Each structure stands twice: as C-alpha cells, then as structure tokens.
C-alpha cells in the first residue's frame, strides 16, 4: 500500500474505536477480503496478518515498553513480529486442552472448526472468537458484559452430566472454571490471539506477564507516521507549492532530502 492509501486508513480510523481500527488495518493487510470475510476471521489469524503488515510497513523488530508493577521501573525490549507469526501449533495435532472437530488447527480451518472442553461434568463445544464477535462484545459495554456476550456468541452446545443444556440459557450456568478452560483452549488453538510476554525487571527482579495487543500497537505507529507525513506535506507544500498527491508520490528518501534543503535555506 502506498502512502496515500495508508493515510486513508488512518483517516478512517481516527473516528472509530479499537475493533474498528483493527478491522481497517486487517483490510489493508488483506485487500482481497470483503467485509464479511474480515469479520468472520478468527482473532488470532487476524493478528498474525497484522504482525505481517507491521513487518512490511515498519520492519520486523518491535520495541515493547513495560512498567514494572513493583518498582515502576520502565523496561524496554525488542520483540520479533516473525516470532509471533510462527507461534501457532503444528498442523498435525489438535490443540492442548481441547479436541478439534473439523480438522487440524490450520489457519484456513480455524473459522469453521469447533473445539470441545470437558470440566466438572460439563462438555462444551465452542468456536474461536472472530473480529465480528469482538465488535459485538465491545458494544456490550462493561468488561463483564462483553465477556458474557463473547461466550454467548461462541459457545455452540453444552451438556451437564450428559444432559443437553438449552442454548438460550448459555453462558449463564457455565462455572468459572469451565469458562477458564474455554479461554485456555481457545488461546492454545489460536495462539496469536493472546500474545503474552514474560519479562523480569532489571531493577527489582519482579517477573511479570505483559500482553501485546498488535492492533493497538500498530495503530499507534500508524498514527505517529501519519502525523509526521502530513507535517512533511505541509512543509513541502509551503516551500515548493506542490500538491499533496505530488509530495506523497515522492519516495521517503527524496522527500527527506527536500525537507533537509528547506531546513538549510
């Protein structure tokens, strides 16, 4: 995607929320996908695409900053986008913590497959959450209501001690430990949906787990790039009278060279 296309993505995303921005970024990564396909894509598959987009736009190495919960020391370390993309399980075995119905957990089968977990007399069949599920859950409001909405959409069937539980009752009667098993099985089946980094504070030694939200991370980078690019356009248009289209058509190297000439003038 050229600079004008990226600016269009940024402009559309300024007025929307987190899920909407992730959808716009995913559309940029998968331009051949229609909206229905994007909304039906499992979150981990989407995030793998966003890691690939990030690598294409800004490089593979990502700078991650975390604040220590104990001493409030700022920590900074590098993380590879390629490492996240490669985090998925081998395609020749089902995910740990649940059996996969409908084939091995390849990227192509994730949206159609279902998983099953068994815990405390419960047998629950569910599918992986998609971008569309997250969008509806976000509209539910409070985190607890959003979590229940996500479960309601993703749980396909449930039995307690062999007896079916009516679909209109779910996920209400599901115990917390069953819900936790569902979340764990989903994370293991679609690892890119939940990237967590184990870090140790160099000052106090406290070990913590940091969550890496690639959609939010990439949006922050795109926002900074867009504002810098628009400033470049303003400076060059003021100096040379060029149009935005002409300025964006310049390569980044040539644009930077003209800006240096403006600064030296």
N, C-alpha and C positions, 0 to 999 in steps of 0.2 A: 504494500500500500504506500502511495506517495504522501508527501507532506500535507497536501490539500485534503486527502482522504482521512488522514489521522486527525486533522483539525476538525473535520466534520463529525467524527466520532466523539471527540472531546466536547464540541459544542452541544451535541445532543445529550451527552451525559451530565453536563453541568446542572441541568434542571431535574435530574432523576435521582433515585436512591441507589443503594448498594447492589441489589439484584438487577435493577435496570442497567446499571453501568456494566455489570458482569455480562449481561446479555449483549450489549453493544460491543464489548471487547471480543466476545466469542464470535459475533457476526463478522468482525474484522478478521479473526483467525480462520473462520470457515465461511468465506463469502459465497460458496455454492449452496449452503444450507438455507432453507426457508425458516421462517419464524417458528413454525410448528416443530421442525426438526431440532432447532436450538432449544426450545422449551422442553422437549422430550429427552434431551441428552442427560445422562447421569452426571451428577455434580463432579465426580472425580474425573470423568472423561473430559468434561468442560475445562476443569482446572489444568489438566495435562495440556490441552490446547492453549490455554493462557500462558503456561510456562514456556511453551514453544514460541508463542508470539512474543513473549518478553525477550527470549534469547535472540529472536530475529531483529527486534527493534533496538534493544539496548545492550545485548551481549548476554553470555551465559552466567557470569558471576553476579550474584545479588548481594548487596550489603544489607545485613539484618542488624537492627539495633534493639536491644532488650534492656529494661531497667530491673536491677536486682530487687526482689521483694524484701530482702532483709536489710541491706545497707544502702539501697537506692543508687548504687553504682551503675553508670551507663556502660553497657557491654556492646561491642560491635564485632561481627564476624562475617565471613563470606559463606555463601551457600550457592550451589550449582543448580541451575534450572534443569539441566540434563539429569541430575541425580533424582530430582522429583519425578520427572517423566518416567524414569526407569524403575520407580518404586513399586510398580504393580506386581502381583504374584505371577508365577509361571502359569502358562495357559493349560498345562496338562494335569492340574489338580484343582479340586474345589477349595474355596477359602476356608481357613481355620475358623471354627466357631459356628459353622453352619453348612448345610449341604445345598448345592446349587442345582436347581431344576431348570432344564432347558439348555444345558451345555456348559463348557468351561468358561471362566470369567474373562473372556477376551473383551476388548473394547467394543466390538460390534454386537456382542450378545448381551451386554450388561443391561441395556434399556428394556429388553424383552424378558430377561430371565427373572426368576424369583428365588429367594433364599428361605430356608427354614431353620428355626431355632427351637430347641426344647429345653425347658427350665421349669422345675417345680410343678410338674403335671401339665404344664402348658405346652402346646405345639402351635407355633405361629409361623405363617407363611407371609412373606412381605417382599416388596421390590425395593430397589435402590431409589433414593430421592433424586429428582430431576430439578433442573432450573425452574421449570413451571411450578413444581411443588414448593420450592423456596419462595417464589414470588407470592403464592397464595398464603404461605405461612407468614411472610413479612407483613401482609395486610391484616393478619390476626391481631397484631399489636404486641402486647406484653410477651416476654420470652416464654413463659409457661404456656400461654395460649398458643403461641407459634409452634412450640414443641408438640402439643397435642394435635394441632392441625396437620403437622407433618406426619405424625403417626397415623392419623385418620386416613390420610391420602395413601400412605404406603403399605399399611397392613392389609393384606388381601383376604386372609382367613385365619381363624384361630379355633383351637379346641382346648378344653379343660378336662383332663382325665378321660379323653376320648370323645367327649360330647361337644358338638359344634356350639360356638358362641355366636349369637346373632350379630351380623355385620353392623347394624345400627347402634349396637352397644359399645363398639370399639372406638377408641382405645381405652375407654373408661375403666374396665375391670382389670386391665393388664397391670400386674405388680411392678414396682420399680426395678426389681432385679431382672424381670423379663424385658422391660424396656431397655435396660442397660445392655443385656445380651444382644438385643436387636441392633443397638447402636454399634456395639463391638463387631458384630458380624458384618454389618454394612461397611464399616471402616476397613476391615480386612479384605473385603471383596473389591473395594474401590478405593485404594489407599490414597490417591491424590486428592480425595475429597477432604482429608483430615491430616494435613502435614503438621507434625509437631516436632520441634527441635529440642533435644536435651542439651542444656547449657549449664556451665558451672561458673560462678562469679570468681574472677581472679583476685578479688579483694578479701571476701569473707568465706569463699568456698561453697556457698549455698548453691545447691543444684535445683534447677527449675525446668519446667517444660514451657516452651514458647510456641504458640500457634502461628503459622504462617498463612495468611489469607492472601493468595496470589491475586485475586481480583482487586482487593483494596490496594495491595502493594503496587500493582501495575497501573491502576488508575492514578495513584499519587504521582508516579513517574510520568505518566502521560500528561497530567495536569501541569507539572513543572515544565515539561518540554513544550507544551502548547503555549504557555505564557511567555516563555523565553523566545519562542519562534515568532509570536505576534509582536513582541518588542523589537526583534530584528527587522520585521516587516515595517514597523513604524519608523525605525531609524533610517532604513534604506530608502523608503518611500519619501521621507522628508529630505534626504540628501540628494537623491537622484530623480525623484518624480516617477519612479517605476510603480507599476500596479502590483497588487498582492499576488496575482497569478504569475507575473514575471519573476517576482522575487522567490516565490516558492518553487519555481521551476529550476532555480539555481541549485547546484549541489551544495551540501553543507560546507564543503571546503571553500568553494568560491564565495559563498555568502559570508563566511567568516573573514575572508581576505578583504572583501569590500568594506566590511564593518571596521576592520583594522585601518583601512585607508581613511575612513570617515573620522576615526579617533585621532589619526595623525594630522589631519587637515587643520 
